[in-house]
Amino acid sequence: MTDVDSATRQPVRLTIIPRHRQPPQVALLDWIHRRPEYRPAVRSAGGGGGGRPGFSDAVIIAVLAQGLLPGLFNLLQSWVDQQRTEASIRIQSGETEVELQVNGRTDAARLLTQATEALRAVREPGDLPDAPA
């Protein structure tokens, strides 16, 4: 197994923070839980207190294999489009962390590409494509 294979099998931790001016028609967690494969891995971080006012129940934590990211990003993008809102995603894999913004102009496939490239760039800083030769 190559390093790339092992990296794609490594679980990632996502913190998803939806932003909305008014209560959504369907809560993001409920939207994600419509797909049974995400129910055990995706949960609310709120638990009724602790975080910033108004945000504790909106923050969602997911720990899942990178292979499940395309479906999760598609669900998130469809929710953002339906709610006409935005969200931010903080993705952690090992010691690596990146943050991405999702809005109505974001493409789910591009989001996956951005996440993959950002995680790879942080893991392998000497191999950045913009590094001077």
Secondary structure, 3 states (H helix, E strand, C coil): CCHHHHHHHCEEEEEEEEECCCCCCCCHHHHHHCCHHHCCCEEECCCCCCCCCCCCCCCEEEEEEHHHHHHHHHHHHHHHHHHCCEEEEEEEECCEEEEEEECCCCCHHHHHHHHHHHHHHHHCHHHCCCCCC
